[in-house]
Amino acid sequence: MGLFDQIKNGLKKTARQFSSGVGQILHSSQPLSRETLSLLEDQLILCDAGVETAKSMMKELSEKNASNHDSNPPLARELLREVVVRRLSLEDPGWELTKPAVILLGGVNGAGKTTTAGKLAAKYAREGRKVLLVAGDTFRAAAEEQLTQWSDRAKVELVRGAHGASPASVIFDALKSGLSRGMDCLIVDTAGRLHNRSNLMEELDKIARVTQKAVPGLAEERWLVLDANTGQNAIHQAREFNQGMTLTGLVLTKLDGTAKGGVVLALADQLHLPIRFLGVGEGVEDLVPFDARLFAEALLSEESPA
């Protein structure tokens, strides 16, 4: 299955939610009225794009529509796709993971951090990188066991510390050791944190500082893993985590299980943080690199009504 098909399948519920009631509008080349723009705005809000982002997008769409003087005007769908793509591709449009690099993953409990760490390890190992998984959650045995399974599955090395050991200390030693042995992709899974608990966020900030000391000058990615089912709450989480670890990107998981995929638009629009990967299923290859154009096409991919 190609990348577009994976994203399209993952966005199926969101695309269906969005196109419900506006299918005719999307496939019309007639000038967009205030009424139709309002309907499109409502559907974006229902998909959890948020009021602020939805209004801003409709303002831009209205301006595009008003300035279009073609004798064969494009479908509303094509104009809206341009608006979506622009919102999603403002940050790092040609990004690729450098070599070597460290990826530090943060997020709340249940967001899918450990699974994401495992899938990233499998992906980069398939690409020929020398991957090291680091179990930074030293207090939850289940997380260490899950990472052990992923390391076996991906055939990559895993570093675990003693149960209850200082996460920052374990991570520091693992990164220093890994780099000295030629590892070029070091993926760190941290413990789940409630974004409204200051002591836990301070620990994450400490881990981020220690990572910089362990690998000074090395490219470092700090990604927040978000469950797409949380909708607009994901924006609040991202703001809080960004204060604690200065994020460089986001990973949206469980996109296939929700009609709230519009939150991707709100995250990119309001926080100006790039989306790195989307989780579109449970399989090992169902963590896919984000592509703004393919996302826009998938979001607006519902067939024209008969």
C-alpha positions in Angstrom: 0.0 0.0 0.0 1.4 3.4 -1.0 1.8 6.4 1.3 -1.3 8.2 0.0 -3.5 5.1 0.5 -2.2 4.7 4.1 -3.0 8.4 4.9 -6.4 8.2 3.1 -7.4 5.1 5.1 -6.2 6.7 8.3 -8.2 9.8 7.6 -11.3 8.0 6.4 -13.5 8.8 9.5 -12.4 12.5 9.5 -12.9 12.9 5.7 -16.4 11.4 6.0 -17.2 13.7 8.9 -15.9 16.7 7.0 -17.7 15.9 3.7 -21.0 15.1 5.4 -23.4 17.8 4.3 -20.9 19.7 2.1 -20.2 17.2 -0.6 -22.0 19.2 -3.2 -20.1 22.4 -2.2 -16.7 20.7 -2.5 -17.5 19.6 -6.1 -19.0 22.8 -7.3 -17.2 25.5 -9.3 -19.7 28.1 -8.4 -18.6 31.2 -6.4 -18.7 30.4 -2.7 -21.4 32.4 -0.8 -21.3 33.4 2.8 -23.7 30.6 3.5 -21.5 27.9 1.9 -18.4 29.2 3.6 -20.2 29.0 6.9 -21.2 25.4 6.2 -17.5 24.5 5.4 -16.4 26.3 8.6 -18.9 24.3 10.7 -17.6 21.0 9.2 -14.0 21.9 10.0 -15.0 22.7 13.6 -16.8 19.3 13.8 -13.5 17.6 12.8 -11.8 19.5 15.6 -9.9 22.0 13.5 -11.0 24.5 16.1 -13.0 27.7 15.8 -9.9 30.0 15.4 -8.3 27.9 12.7 -11.6 27.2 10.9 -12.4 30.9 10.7 -9.0 31.8 9.5 -9.1 29.2 6.8 -12.5 30.3 5.6 -11.3 33.9 5.4 -8.4 32.8 3.2 -10.7 30.6 1.1 -13.0 33.5 0.6 -10.2 35.8 -0.6 -9.0 33.1 -3.0 -12.5 32.7 -4.3 -13.0 36.4 -4.8 -9.7 36.9 -6.6 -10.4 34.0 -9.0 -11.4 35.4 -12.4 -10.8 32.2 -14.5 -13.3 31.5 -17.3 -13.2 27.9 -16.0 -13.1 28.4 -12.2 -11.7 25.4 -10.2 -13.8 23.3 -7.9 -14.2 24.6 -4.3 -12.4 21.4 -3.3 -9.2 22.5 -5.2 -9.2 26.0 -3.7 -9.7 24.5 -0.2 -6.9 22.0 -0.8 -4.5 24.9 -1.5 -5.5 26.5 1.8 -5.0 23.3 3.7 -1.6 22.6 2.2 -0.4 26.1 2.9 -1.4 25.7 6.6 0.4 22.4 6.9 3.6 23.1 5.0 4.8 26.3 6.6 7.3 24.5 8.9 10.3 22.6 7.5 8.8 21.6 4.2 11.8 19.5 3.1 12.8 18.0 6.4 14.7 14.7 6.8 16.3 13.2 9.8 20.0 13.8 9.9 22.6 11.2 10.6 23.5 10.7 13.4 20.5 12.1 15.4 18.8 11.6 18.7 15.0 11.5 18.9 13.5 12.2 22.4 9.8 11.3 22.7 7.5 12.8 25.3 3.8 12.7 25.9 1.0 11.8 28.4 0.2 8.3 29.5 -1.6 6.3 26.8 -0.7 8.6 23.9 1.4 5.8 22.2 5.0 6.9 23.0 6.4 3.4 23.4 4.7 2.0 20.4 5.9 5.0 18.4 9.4 4.5 19.6 9.3 0.9 18.5 7.8 1.7 15.1 10.4 4.4 14.5 13.1 1.9 15.4 11.8 -0.5 12.9 11.4 2.1 10.2 15.0 3.5 10.5 16.5 0.0 10.9 14.8 -1.0 7.6 16.5 2.1 6.0 19.9 0.8 7.1 20.5 2.9 10.1 22.2 1.7 13.3 19.4 2.2 15.8 19.6 2.2 19.6 16.4 2.2 21.7 16.7 3.7 25.1 14.1 2.9 27.8 13.8 6.1 29.7 10.7 5.0 31.6 12.5 3.3 34.4 9.4 3.1 36.7 6.9 1.2 34.5 8.0 -2.3 33.9 5.4 -2.7 31.2 7.0 0.0 29.1 10.4 -1.7 29.3 8.9 -5.1 28.4 7.1 -3.5 25.5 10.3 -1.9 24.2 12.1 -5.2 24.6 9.6 -6.8 22.3 10.0 -4.0 19.8 13.8 -4.2 19.9 13.5 -7.9 19.2 11.0 -7.3 16.4 13.1 -4.6 14.8 16.4 -6.3 15.5 17.9 -3.3 17.1 19.7 -2.9 20.4 18.0 -1.7 23.6 19.4 -0.1 26.7 17.5 -0.5 30.0 18.4 0.8 33.4 17.7 -0.7 36.8 14.1 -0.5 37.8 13.5 2.9 39.5 16.9 4.3 38.5 17.1 8.0 37.5 15.8 8.3 34.0 18.2 11.2 33.2 21.2 9.1 34.3 20.2 6.1 32.3 19.6 8.2 29.2 22.9 10.1 29.6 24.9 6.9 29.8 23.0 5.2 27.0 23.6 8.0 24.6 27.3 8.4 25.4 27.8 4.6 25.0 25.7 4.4 21.8 27.5 7.1 20.0 30.9 5.7 21.0 29.8 2.4 19.3 28.7 4.1 16.0 24.9 4.2 16.6 23.4 6.9 14.2 19.8 6.9 15.3 19.2 7.0 19.1 15.5 6.9 20.1 14.6 7.7 23.7 11.3 6.7 25.2 10.4 8.7 28.3 7.8 8.1 31.0 4.3 9.3 30.5 3.6 12.6 32.0 0.5 14.6 32.9 1.1 18.0 31.3 -0.5 19.7 34.3 1.9 18.2 36.9 4.8 20.6 37.4 7.2 18.1 39.0 6.8 15.6 36.2 7.4 18.3 33.6 10.5 19.5 35.5 11.9 15.9 35.2 11.3 16.0 31.5 13.1 19.3 31.3 16.0 17.8 33.2 16.1 14.8 30.7 16.2 17.3 27.8 19.1 19.2 29.4 21.0 16.0 30.1 20.5 14.8 26.5 22.2 18.0 25.3 25.1 17.4 27.6 25.5 13.8 26.4 25.5 14.6 22.7 26.7 18.3 22.4 26.4 19.6 18.9 24.5 16.5 17.7 21.1 17.0 15.8 18.4 16.4 18.4 14.7 16.0 17.7 12.2 16.5 20.6 8.8 15.1 19.5 5.6 15.1 21.4 3.4 12.1 20.8 -0.3 13.0 20.8 -3.4 10.8 20.7 -5.6 12.2 17.9 -8.7 11.1 19.8 -8.1 13.9 22.3 -9.0 16.5 19.7 -8.5 20.1 20.9 -7.0 19.0 24.2 -4.0 18.0 22.1 -3.3 21.7 21.6 -3.2 22.4 25.3 -0.9 19.4 25.8 1.5 20.6 23.1 1.7 24.1 24.6 2.6 22.7 28.0 5.1 20.2 26.8 6.7 22.8 24.5 7.5 24.9 27.6 9.2 21.9 29.2 11.2 20.4 26.4 11.2 23.0 23.5 9.6 20.7 20.9 10.9 20.3 17.3 7.9 18.3 16.0 4.7 16.3 16.7 3.6 12.8 16.1 -0.2 12.1 15.9 -1.2 8.6 16.8 -4.5 6.6 16.4 -5.7 8.8 13.6 -7.6 6.0 12.0 -9.8 5.6 15.0 -11.2 9.1 15.2 -13.2 11.7 13.2 -11.1 14.4 15.0 -8.2 14.5 12.5 -8.8 18.1 11.8 -6.8 18.8 15.0 -3.7 18.4 12.8 -4.7 21.7 11.1 -5.1 23.4 14.4 -1.8 22.2 15.8 0.1 23.4 12.7 -1.8 26.6 12.5 -1.7 27.7 16.1 1.6 26.3 17.4 3.7 26.5 14.3 5.2 23.1 15.0 5.8 20.6 12.2 4.0 17.3 12.1 6.6 14.6 11.6 4.6 11.3 11.6 1.0 10.0 11.6 -0.1 6.8 13.2 -2.7 5.3 10.8 -3.1 1.8 12.1 -1.7 -0.9 14.4 0.8 -2.5 12.0 4.5 -1.9 12.2 4.4 0.1 8.9 1.4 2.1 9.9 3.5 5.0 11.3 3.9 7.1 8.1 5.8 10.3 7.4 3.6 13.4 7.2 3.0 14.9 3.8 0.9 18.1 3.7 -0.3 17.6 0.1 -1.3 14.0 0.6 -3.0 14.9 3.9 -5.0 17.6 2.1 -5.9 15.2 -0.7 -7.0 12.5 1.7 -9.1 14.9 3.8 -11.0 16.0 0.7 -11.1 12.6 -0.9 -14.7 11.7 -0.4 -16.4 11.0 -3.8 -18.7 13.4 -5.3 -22.3 12.7 -4.4 -24.5 11.2 -7.1 
